[in-house]
Amino acid sequence: MEVFYRTHNYLIEHISPSLVRRELMDEIDWNDRLIGIKGTRGVGKTTFLLQYAKERFGTDRSCLYINLNNFYFQGRGIADFAGEFQKRGGRVLLIDQVFK
């Protein structure tokens, strides 16, 4: 799990602030239990998630960005990972590359 936190911290530390704040950030009800964001490749979904994490949580470990392209998820389920994240105090899990 620590590897994922280190990756998360590195990514939000190195994400550049958006010159134009996306209106979508304010239109989403972030209290919903599940939120899906879809779009074609290259439109900025990953950047959007990382900017949200940085803006709302900073380095607070209750939020974690993960990418399902990570080798860890080959043969492992996301449900177990999410359960472990929650046991450690996690509240917001941002999952990227879900189609994988």
KOLLODO-508949 format. One record per residue: residue in three letters; x, y, z of N, C-alpha, C in turn. Coordinates in Angstrom, 1 decimal. Each point is the difference from the previous one (the first is absolute). Example, Ala and Ser with C-alpha at 12.3 -4.5 7.8 and 13.67 -1.06 7.14 Angstrom:
REM residues 2
@residu: ALA | n_c1: 13.2 | n_c2: -5.7 | n_c3: 7.8 | ca_c1: -0.9 | ca_c2: 1.2 | ca_c3: 0.0 | c_c1: 0.9 | c_c2: 1.2 | c_c3: 0.0
@residu: SER | n_c1: -0.4 | n_c2: 1.1 | n_c3: -0.7 | ca_c1: 0.9 | ca_c2: 1.1 | ca_c3: 0.0 | c_c1: -0.8 | c_c2: 1.1 | c_c3: 0.8
//
This chain:
REM residues 100
@residu: MET | n_c1: 0.8 | n_c2: -1.2 | n_c3: 0.0 | ca_c1: -0.8 | ca_c2: 1.2 | ca_c3: 0.0 | c_c1: 0.9 | c_c2: 1.3 | c_c3: 0.0
@residu: GLU | n_c1: 1.1 | n_c2: -0.1 | n_c3: 0.7 | ca_c1: 0.9 | ca_c2: 1.2 | ca_c3: 0.1 | c_c1: 0.5 | c_c2: 0.4 | c_c3: -1.4
@residu: VAL | n_c1: 0.2 | n_c2: -0.9 | n_c3: -0.9 | ca_c1: 0.4 | ca_c2: 0.3 | ca_c3: -1.4 | c_c1: -1.0 | c_c2: 0.9 | c_c3: -0.6
@residu: PHE | n_c1: -1.3 | n_c2: -0.4 | n_c3: 0.2 | ca_c1: -1.0 | ca_c2: 0.8 | ca_c3: -0.6 | c_c1: -0.1 | c_c2: 1.4 | c_c3: 0.5
@residu: TYR | n_c1: 0.2 | n_c2: 0.1 | n_c3: 1.3 | ca_c1: 0.0 | ca_c2: 1.4 | ca_c3: 0.7 | c_c1: 1.2 | c_c2: 0.8 | c_c3: -0.6
@residu: ARG | n_c1: 1.1 | n_c2: -0.6 | n_c3: -0.1 | ca_c1: 1.2 | ca_c2: 0.7 | ca_c3: -0.5 | c_c1: -0.3 | c_c2: 0.5 | c_c3: -1.5
@residu: THR | n_c1: -0.5 | n_c2: -0.9 | n_c3: -0.8 | ca_c1: -0.4 | ca_c2: 0.4 | ca_c3: -1.4 | c_c1: -1.0 | c_c2: 1.1 | c_c3: 0.0
@residu: HIS | n_c1: -1.0 | n_c2: -0.1 | n_c3: 0.8 | ca_c1: -1.0 | ca_c2: 1.1 | ca_c3: 0.2 | c_c1: 0.6 | c_c2: 1.3 | c_c3: 0.3
@residu: ASN | n_c1: 0.8 | n_c2: 0.0 | n_c3: 1.1 | ca_c1: 0.7 | ca_c2: 1.2 | ca_c3: 0.4 | c_c1: 0.9 | c_c2: 0.6 | c_c3: -1.1
@residu: TYR | n_c1: 0.7 | n_c2: -0.8 | n_c3: -0.7 | ca_c1: 0.9 | ca_c2: 0.5 | ca_c3: -1.0 | c_c1: -0.9 | c_c2: 0.6 | c_c3: -1.1
@residu: LEU | n_c1: -1.1 | n_c2: -0.6 | n_c3: -0.4 | ca_c1: -0.8 | ca_c2: 0.5 | ca_c3: -1.1 | c_c1: -0.7 | c_c2: 1.3 | c_c3: 0.3
@residu: ILE | n_c1: -0.5 | n_c2: 0.1 | n_c3: 1.3 | ca_c1: -0.7 | ca_c2: 1.3 | ca_c3: 0.3 | c_c1: 1.0 | c_c2: 1.1 | c_c3: 0.2
@residu: GLU | n_c1: 1.2 | n_c2: -0.4 | n_c3: 0.5 | ca_c1: 1.1 | ca_c2: 1.0 | ca_c3: 0.1 | c_c1: 0.4 | c_c2: 0.6 | c_c3: -1.3
@residu: HIS | n_c1: 0.0 | n_c2: -0.8 | n_c3: -1.0 | ca_c1: 0.5 | ca_c2: 0.4 | ca_c3: -1.3 | c_c1: -1.1 | c_c2: 0.4 | c_c3: -1.0
@residu: ILE | n_c1: -1.2 | n_c2: 0.0 | n_c3: 0.4 | ca_c1: -1.1 | ca_c2: 0.4 | ca_c3: -0.9 | c_c1: 0.0 | c_c2: 1.5 | c_c3: -0.1
@residu: SER | n_c1: 0.0 | n_c2: 0.6 | n_c3: -1.1 | ca_c1: -0.1 | ca_c2: 1.4 | ca_c3: -0.1 | c_c1: -1.4 | c_c2: 0.5 | c_c3: 0.2
@residu: PRO | n_c1: -0.1 | n_c2: 1.2 | n_c3: 0.7 | ca_c1: -1.3 | ca_c2: 0.5 | ca_c3: 0.2 | c_c1: -0.6 | c_c2: 0.4 | c_c3: -1.3
@residu: SER | n_c1: -1.3 | n_c2: -0.3 | n_c3: -0.1 | ca_c1: -0.7 | ca_c2: 0.3 | ca_c3: -1.2 | c_c1: -0.1 | c_c2: 1.5 | c_c3: -0.2
@residu: LEU | n_c1: 0.3 | n_c2: 0.5 | n_c3: -1.2 | ca_c1: -0.2 | ca_c2: 1.4 | ca_c3: -0.3 | c_c1: -1.5 | c_c2: 0.4 | c_c3: -0.1
@residu: VAL | n_c1: -0.8 | n_c2: -0.9 | n_c3: -0.4 | ca_c1: -1.4 | ca_c2: 0.2 | ca_c3: 0.0 | c_c1: -0.6 | c_c2: -1.1 | c_c3: 0.9
@residu: ARG | n_c1: -0.7 | n_c2: 0.4 | n_c3: 1.0 | ca_c1: -0.6 | ca_c2: -1.0 | ca_c3: 0.9 | c_c1: -1.2 | c_c2: -0.5 | c_c3: -0.7
@residu: ARG | n_c1: -0.1 | n_c2: -1.3 | n_c3: 0.0 | ca_c1: -1.1 | ca_c2: -0.7 | ca_c3: -0.7 | c_c1: -1.3 | c_c2: 0.1 | c_c3: 0.8
@residu: GLU | n_c1: -1.0 | n_c2: 0.5 | n_c3: -0.7 | ca_c1: -1.3 | ca_c2: 0.1 | ca_c3: 0.6 | c_c1: -0.6 | c_c2: -1.3 | c_c3: 0.5
@residu: LEU | n_c1: 0.4 | n_c2: -1.1 | n_c3: -0.6 | ca_c1: -0.4 | ca_c2: -1.3 | ca_c3: 0.4 | c_c1: 0.3 | c_c2: -0.3 | c_c3: 1.5
@residu: MET | n_c1: 1.1 | n_c2: 0.6 | n_c3: 0.5 | ca_c1: 0.4 | ca_c2: -0.2 | ca_c3: 1.3 | c_c1: -1.1 | c_c2: 0.4 | c_c3: 1.0
@residu: ASP | n_c1: -0.7 | n_c2: 1.1 | n_c3: -0.3 | ca_c1: -1.0 | ca_c2: 0.5 | ca_c3: 0.8 | c_c1: -1.4 | c_c2: -0.6 | c_c3: -0.3
@residu: GLU | n_c1: -0.2 | n_c2: -0.6 | n_c3: -1.1 | ca_c1: -1.3 | ca_c2: -0.6 | ca_c3: -0.4 | c_c1: -0.2 | c_c2: -1.4 | c_c3: 0.6
@residu: ILE | n_c1: 1.1 | n_c2: -0.7 | n_c3: 0.3 | ca_c1: -0.1 | ca_c2: -1.3 | ca_c3: 0.5 | c_c1: -0.4 | c_c2: 0.0 | c_c3: 1.5
@residu: ASP | n_c1: -0.9 | n_c2: -0.9 | n_c3: 0.4 | ca_c1: -0.3 | ca_c2: -0.1 | ca_c3: 1.4 | c_c1: 1.0 | c_c2: -1.0 | c_c3: 0.6
@residu: TRP | n_c1: 1.0 | n_c2: 0.4 | n_c3: 0.6 | ca_c1: 1.1 | ca_c2: -0.8 | ca_c3: 0.4 | c_c1: -0.4 | c_c2: -0.9 | c_c3: 1.2
@residu: ASN | n_c1: -1.2 | n_c2: 0.2 | n_c3: 0.6 | ca_c1: -0.5 | ca_c2: -0.8 | ca_c3: 1.0 | c_c1: -0.6 | c_c2: -1.3 | c_c3: -0.5
@residu: ASP | n_c1: -0.2 | n_c2: -0.1 | n_c3: -1.3 | ca_c1: -0.6 | ca_c2: -1.3 | ca_c3: -0.5 | c_c1: 1.0 | c_c2: -1.1 | c_c3: 0.3
@residu: ARG | n_c1: -0.5 | n_c2: -1.2 | n_c3: 0.1 | ca_c1: 0.8 | ca_c2: -1.1 | ca_c3: 0.4 | c_c1: 0.9 | c_c2: -0.5 | c_c3: -1.2
@residu: LEU | n_c1: -0.5 | n_c2: 0.1 | n_c3: -1.2 | ca_c1: 0.7 | ca_c2: -0.4 | ca_c3: -1.2 | c_c1: -0.2 | c_c2: 1.1 | c_c3: -1.1
@residu: ILE | n_c1: 1.1 | n_c2: 0.4 | n_c3: -0.5 | ca_c1: 0.0 | ca_c2: 1.0 | ca_c3: -1.1 | c_c1: 0.8 | c_c2: -0.5 | c_c3: -1.2
@residu: GLY | n_c1: -0.5 | n_c2: 0.0 | n_c3: -1.1 | ca_c1: 0.7 | ca_c2: -0.4 | ca_c3: -1.2 | c_c1: 0.3 | c_c2: 1.1 | c_c3: -0.9
@residu: ILE | n_c1: 1.2 | n_c2: 0.2 | n_c3: -0.5 | ca_c1: 0.3 | ca_c2: 1.0 | ca_c3: -1.0 | c_c1: 0.6 | c_c2: -0.7 | c_c3: -1.2
@residu: LYS | n_c1: -0.7 | n_c2: 0.2 | n_c3: -1.1 | ca_c1: 0.4 | ca_c2: -0.6 | ca_c3: -1.2 | c_c1: 0.3 | c_c2: 1.0 | c_c3: -1.1
@residu: GLY | n_c1: 0.8 | n_c2: -0.4 | n_c3: -0.9 | ca_c1: 0.4 | ca_c2: 0.9 | ca_c3: -1.1 | c_c1: 1.0 | c_c2: -0.6 | c_c3: -0.9
@residu: THR | n_c1: 0.2 | n_c2: 0.5 | n_c3: -1.2 | ca_c1: 1.0 | ca_c2: -0.6 | ca_c3: -0.9 | c_c1: 1.4 | c_c2: 0.3 | c_c3: 0.5
@residu: ARG | n_c1: 0.9 | n_c2: -0.8 | n_c3: -0.5 | ca_c1: 1.4 | ca_c2: 0.1 | ca_c3: 0.4 | c_c1: 0.5 | c_c2: 1.4 | c_c3: -0.2
@residu: GLY | n_c1: 0.7 | n_c2: 0.4 | n_c3: 1.0 | ca_c1: 0.7 | ca_c2: 1.3 | ca_c3: -0.1 | c_c1: -0.8 | c_c2: 1.3 | c_c3: 0.3
@residu: VAL | n_c1: -1.2 | n_c2: -0.2 | n_c3: 0.5 | ca_c1: -0.8 | ca_c2: 1.2 | ca_c3: 0.4 | c_c1: 0.3 | c_c2: 0.6 | c_c3: 1.3
@residu: GLY | n_c1: 0.8 | n_c2: -0.8 | n_c3: 0.9 | ca_c1: 0.4 | ca_c2: 0.6 | ca_c3: 1.3 | c_c1: -0.7 | c_c2: -0.7 | c_c3: 1.2
@residu: LYS | n_c1: -0.5 | n_c2: -1.2 | n_c3: -0.2 | ca_c1: -0.6 | ca_c2: -0.6 | ca_c3: 1.2 | c_c1: 1.0 | c_c2: -0.3 | c_c3: 1.1
@residu: THR | n_c1: 1.1 | n_c2: -0.4 | n_c3: -0.3 | ca_c1: 1.0 | ca_c2: -0.3 | ca_c3: 1.1 | c_c1: 0.5 | c_c2: 1.3 | c_c3: 0.6
@residu: THR | n_c1: 0.2 | n_c2: 1.0 | n_c3: -0.8 | ca_c1: 0.4 | ca_c2: 1.3 | ca_c3: 0.6 | c_c1: -1.1 | c_c2: 0.6 | c_c3: 0.9
@residu: PHE | n_c1: -1.2 | n_c2: -0.2 | n_c3: -0.5 | ca_c1: -1.2 | ca_c2: 0.5 | ca_c3: 0.8 | c_c1: 0.0 | c_c2: -0.7 | c_c3: 1.4
@residu: LEU | n_c1: 0.2 | n_c2: -1.3 | n_c3: 0.0 | ca_c1: 0.0 | ca_c2: -0.8 | ca_c3: 1.3 | c_c1: 1.1 | c_c2: 0.5 | c_c3: 0.9
@residu: LEU | n_c1: 1.2 | n_c2: 0.2 | n_c3: -0.6 | ca_c1: 1.1 | ca_c2: 0.4 | ca_c3: 0.8 | c_c1: -0.1 | c_c2: 1.4 | c_c3: 0.5
@residu: GLN | n_c1: -0.6 | n_c2: 0.9 | n_c3: -0.8 | ca_c1: -0.2 | ca_c2: 1.3 | ca_c3: 0.5 | c_c1: -1.1 | c_c2: 0.1 | c_c3: 1.1
@residu: TYR | n_c1: -1.0 | n_c2: -0.9 | n_c3: -0.1 | ca_c1: -1.0 | ca_c2: -0.1 | ca_c3: 1.0 | c_c1: 0.7 | c_c2: -0.4 | c_c3: 1.3
@residu: ALA | n_c1: 0.8 | n_c2: -1.1 | n_c3: -0.1 | ca_c1: 0.6 | ca_c2: -0.5 | ca_c3: 1.2 | c_c1: 0.9 | c_c2: 1.0 | c_c3: 0.7
@residu: LYS | n_c1: 0.8 | n_c2: 0.8 | n_c3: -0.8 | ca_c1: 0.9 | ca_c2: 1.0 | ca_c3: 0.5 | c_c1: -0.8 | c_c2: 1.1 | c_c3: 0.6
@residu: GLU | n_c1: -1.1 | n_c2: 0.5 | n_c3: -0.6 | ca_c1: -0.8 | ca_c2: 1.1 | ca_c3: 0.4 | c_c1: -0.7 | c_c2: -0.3 | c_c3: 1.3
@residu: ARG | n_c1: -0.6 | n_c2: -1.2 | n_c3: 0.1 | ca_c1: -0.9 | ca_c2: -0.3 | ca_c3: 1.1 | c_c1: 0.7 | c_c2: -0.7 | c_c3: 1.1
@residu: PHE | n_c1: 1.1 | n_c2: -0.8 | n_c3: -0.3 | ca_c1: 0.6 | ca_c2: -0.8 | ca_c3: 1.1 | c_c1: 1.4 | c_c2: 0.3 | c_c3: 0.3
@residu: GLY | n_c1: 0.8 | n_c2: 0.5 | n_c3: -1.0 | ca_c1: 1.4 | ca_c2: 0.2 | ca_c3: 0.2 | c_c1: 0.7 | c_c2: -1.3 | c_c3: 0.3
@residu: THR | n_c1: 0.7 | n_c2: -0.1 | n_c3: 1.1 | ca_c1: 0.7 | ca_c2: -1.2 | ca_c3: 0.4 | c_c1: -0.8 | c_c2: -0.9 | c_c3: 1.0
@residu: ASP | n_c1: -1.3 | n_c2: 0.4 | n_c3: 0.2 | ca_c1: -0.8 | ca_c2: -0.8 | ca_c3: 0.9 | c_c1: -0.2 | c_c2: -1.4 | c_c3: -0.5
@residu: ARG | n_c1: 0.3 | n_c2: -1.0 | n_c3: 0.8 | ca_c1: 0.0 | ca_c2: -1.4 | ca_c3: -0.5 | c_c1: -1.4 | c_c2: -0.6 | c_c3: -0.1
@residu: SER | n_c1: -1.0 | n_c2: 0.8 | n_c3: 0.3 | ca_c1: -1.3 | ca_c2: -0.6 | ca_c3: -0.2 | c_c1: -0.5 | c_c2: 0.0 | c_c3: -1.4
@residu: CYS | n_c1: 0.9 | n_c2: 0.6 | n_c3: -0.9 | ca_c1: -0.3 | ca_c2: 0.0 | ca_c3: -1.5 | c_c1: 1.2 | c_c2: -0.7 | c_c3: -0.6
@residu: LEU | n_c1: -0.3 | n_c2: -0.9 | n_c3: -1.0 | ca_c1: 1.1 | ca_c2: -0.7 | ca_c3: -0.7 | c_c1: -0.4 | c_c2: -0.1 | c_c3: -1.5
@residu: TYR | n_c1: 1.0 | n_c2: 0.4 | n_c3: -0.8 | ca_c1: -0.2 | ca_c2: -0.3 | ca_c3: -1.5 | c_c1: 0.8 | c_c2: -1.2 | c_c3: -0.3
@residu: ILE | n_c1: -0.7 | n_c2: -0.9 | n_c3: -0.8 | ca_c1: 0.7 | ca_c2: -1.2 | ca_c3: -0.4 | c_c1: -0.3 | c_c2: -0.2 | c_c3: -1.5
@residu: ASN | n_c1: 0.9 | n_c2: -0.7 | n_c3: -0.7 | ca_c1: -0.2 | ca_c2: -0.3 | ca_c3: -1.4 | c_c1: 0.0 | c_c2: -1.5 | c_c3: -0.2
@residu: LEU | n_c1: -1.1 | n_c2: -0.5 | n_c3: -0.6 | ca_c1: -0.2 | ca_c2: -1.4 | ca_c3: -0.1 | c_c1: 1.0 | c_c2: -0.6 | c_c3: -1.0
@residu: ASN | n_c1: 0.8 | n_c2: 0.8 | n_c3: -0.7 | ca_c1: 1.1 | ca_c2: -0.5 | ca_c3: -0.8 | c_c1: 1.1 | c_c2: -0.6 | c_c3: 0.8
@residu: ASN | n_c1: 0.0 | n_c2: 0.3 | n_c3: 1.3 | ca_c1: 1.1 | ca_c2: -0.4 | ca_c3: 0.9 | c_c1: 0.0 | c_c2: -1.6 | c_c3: 0.0
@residu: PHE | n_c1: 1.2 | n_c2: -0.5 | n_c3: -0.1 | ca_c1: 0.2 | ca_c2: -1.5 | ca_c3: 0.0 | c_c1: -0.6 | c_c2: -0.6 | c_c3: 1.2
@residu: TYR | n_c1: -0.1 | n_c2: 0.7 | n_c3: 1.1 | ca_c1: -0.6 | ca_c2: -0.6 | ca_c3: 1.2 | c_c1: -1.4 | c_c2: -0.6 | c_c3: -0.2
@residu: PHE | n_c1: -0.7 | n_c2: 0.7 | n_c3: -0.9 | ca_c1: -1.4 | ca_c2: -0.4 | ca_c3: -0.2 | c_c1: -0.2 | c_c2: -1.2 | c_c3: -1.0
@residu: GLN | n_c1: 1.1 | n_c2: -0.5 | n_c3: -0.6 | ca_c1: -0.1 | ca_c2: -1.2 | ca_c3: -0.8 | c_c1: -0.3 | c_c2: -1.2 | c_c3: 0.9
@residu: GLY | n_c1: -1.2 | n_c2: -0.5 | n_c3: -0.1 | ca_c1: -0.3 | ca_c2: -1.2 | ca_c3: 0.9 | c_c1: -0.5 | c_c2: 0.4 | c_c3: 1.4
@residu: ARG | n_c1: -0.1 | n_c2: 1.3 | n_c3: 0.3 | ca_c1: -0.5 | ca_c2: 0.4 | ca_c3: 1.3 | c_c1: -1.3 | c_c2: 0.9 | c_c3: -0.3
@residu: GLY | n_c1: -0.9 | n_c2: -0.1 | n_c3: 0.9 | ca_c1: -1.3 | ca_c2: 0.7 | ca_c3: -0.1 | c_c1: 0.1 | c_c2: 1.4 | c_c3: 0.6
@residu: ILE | n_c1: -0.7 | n_c2: 0.9 | n_c3: -0.5 | ca_c1: -0.1 | ca_c2: 1.3 | ca_c3: 0.5 | c_c1: -0.8 | c_c2: 0.1 | c_c3: 1.3
@residu: ALA | n_c1: -0.9 | n_c2: -0.9 | n_c3: 0.2 | ca_c1: -0.9 | ca_c2: 0.0 | ca_c3: 1.2 | c_c1: 0.9 | c_c2: -0.3 | c_c3: 1.3
@residu: ASP | n_c1: 0.9 | n_c2: -0.9 | n_c3: -0.1 | ca_c1: 0.9 | ca_c2: -0.3 | ca_c3: 1.1 | c_c1: 0.9 | c_c2: 1.2 | c_c3: 0.3
@residu: PHE | n_c1: 0.5 | n_c2: 0.6 | n_c3: -1.1 | ca_c1: 0.9 | ca_c2: 1.2 | ca_c3: 0.2 | c_c1: -0.8 | c_c2: 1.1 | c_c3: 0.7
@residu: ALA | n_c1: -1.3 | n_c2: 0.3 | n_c3: -0.5 | ca_c1: -0.8 | ca_c2: 1.0 | ca_c3: 0.5 | c_c1: -0.3 | c_c2: -0.3 | c_c3: 1.5
@residu: GLY | n_c1: -0.3 | n_c2: -1.2 | n_c3: 0.3 | ca_c1: -0.2 | ca_c2: -0.4 | ca_c3: 1.4 | c_c1: 1.2 | c_c2: 0.3 | c_c3: 0.9
@residu: GLU | n_c1: 1.2 | n_c2: -0.3 | n_c3: -0.4 | ca_c1: 1.2 | ca_c2: 0.3 | ca_c3: 0.7 | c_c1: 0.2 | c_c2: 1.5 | c_c3: 0.2
@residu: PHE | n_c1: -0.3 | n_c2: 0.7 | n_c3: -1.1 | ca_c1: 0.1 | ca_c2: 1.5 | ca_c3: 0.0 | c_c1: -0.9 | c_c2: 0.6 | c_c3: 1.1
@residu: GLN | n_c1: -1.3 | n_c2: -0.5 | n_c3: 0.0 | ca_c1: -0.9 | ca_c2: 0.5 | ca_c3: 1.0 | c_c1: 0.4 | c_c2: -0.4 | c_c3: 1.4
@residu: LYS | n_c1: 0.5 | n_c2: -1.1 | n_c3: 0.2 | ca_c1: 0.5 | ca_c2: -0.4 | ca_c3: 1.4 | c_c1: 1.1 | c_c2: 0.9 | c_c3: 0.4
@residu: ARG | n_c1: 0.7 | n_c2: 0.6 | n_c3: -0.9 | ca_c1: 1.1 | ca_c2: 0.9 | ca_c3: 0.4 | c_c1: -0.5 | c_c2: 1.4 | c_c3: 0.1
@residu: GLY | n_c1: -1.3 | n_c2: 0.2 | n_c3: 0.0 | ca_c1: -0.5 | ca_c2: 1.4 | ca_c3: 0.1 | c_c1: -0.4 | c_c2: 0.7 | c_c3: -1.3
@residu: GLY | n_c1: 0.2 | n_c2: -0.8 | n_c3: -1.1 | ca_c1: -0.3 | ca_c2: 0.6 | ca_c3: -1.3 | c_c1: -1.5 | c_c2: 0.3 | c_c3: -0.2
@residu: ARG | n_c1: -0.3 | n_c2: 1.1 | n_c3: -0.7 | ca_c1: -1.4 | ca_c2: 0.4 | ca_c3: -0.2 | c_c1: -0.2 | c_c2: 0.2 | c_c3: -1.5
@residu: VAL | n_c1: 1.0 | n_c2: 0.5 | n_c3: -0.8 | ca_c1: -0.2 | ca_c2: 0.3 | ca_c3: -1.4 | c_c1: 1.0 | c_c2: -0.7 | c_c3: -0.8
@residu: LEU | n_c1: -0.4 | n_c2: -0.9 | n_c3: -0.8 | ca_c1: 0.9 | ca_c2: -0.8 | ca_c3: -0.9 | c_c1: -0.2 | c_c2: 0.4 | c_c3: -1.4
@residu: LEU | n_c1: 1.0 | n_c2: 0.7 | n_c3: -0.6 | ca_c1: -0.1 | ca_c2: 0.4 | ca_c3: -1.4 | c_c1: 0.6 | c_c2: -1.0 | c_c3: -0.9
@residu: ILE | n_c1: -0.8 | n_c2: -0.7 | n_c3: -0.8 | ca_c1: 0.5 | ca_c2: -1.1 | ca_c3: -0.8 | c_c1: 0.0 | c_c2: 0.4 | c_c3: -1.4
@residu: ASP | n_c1: 1.2 | n_c2: -0.2 | n_c3: -0.6 | ca_c1: 0.2 | ca_c2: 0.4 | ca_c3: -1.4 | c_c1: 0.3 | c_c2: -1.3 | c_c3: -0.9
@residu: GLN | n_c1: -0.3 | n_c2: 0.1 | n_c3: -1.2 | ca_c1: 0.2 | ca_c2: -1.1 | ca_c3: -1.0 | c_c1: -0.9 | c_c2: -1.2 | c_c3: 0.4
@residu: VAL | n_c1: -1.2 | n_c2: 0.3 | n_c3: 0.3 | ca_c1: -1.0 | ca_c2: -1.1 | ca_c3: 0.5 | c_c1: -0.2 | c_c2: -1.0 | c_c3: -1.1
@residu: PHE | n_c1: 0.1 | n_c2: 0.4 | n_c3: -1.3 | ca_c1: -0.3 | ca_c2: -0.9 | ca_c3: -1.1 | c_c1: 0.9 | c_c2: -1.2 | c_c3: 0.0
@residu: LYS | n_c1: 1.2 | n_c2: 0.1 | n_c3: 0.6 | ca_c1: 1.0 | ca_c2: -1.0 | ca_c3: 0.0 | c_c1: -0.5 | c_c2: -1.2 | c_c3: 0.9
//
